[in-house]
């Protein structure tokens, strides 16, 4: 199997790549970090405050939640904004890039329900 340099590959056709050049591996690794995909999933219905996200993810520490939100923001999947009303605070919402990923996550959830089986 011949692996083409990235500049010779069509973007709309999957092609074999070395794992260090594979965007799928990069994104799966990022989304596979605990909480990242769940945060995106919980933001699909609209922006939320930090405290609201913490309540939706029992077990996540405030530090880890902040780190995950910063990582998602750095990747361009969500945006952070100030809430000037009462009470003041910070909110998070999906960018158009993040919204484009939500259907993929939803399909993964549907797929998992169809093919779910006990792990040995």
Long-range contacts (C-beta under 8 A, 24 or more apart in sequence): 30-71, 30-75, 33-68, 33-71, 34-64, 35-60, 35-64, 35-65, 35-68, 36-68, 36-71, 36-72, 37-105, 39-68, 39-69, 39-72, 39-78, 39-92, 40-72, 40-77, 40-78, 40-94, 40-98, 40-101, 40-102, 40-105, 41-102, 41-105, 41-106, 41-109, 43-78, 43-92, 43-93, 43-94, 43-98, 44-94, 44-99, 44-102, 46-93, 47-81, 47-91, 47-92, 47-93, 48-91, 48-92, 48-93, 49-83, 49-89, 49-90, 49-91, 49-92, 50-89, 50-90, 50-91, 50-92, 51-89, 53-92, 72-98, 77-101
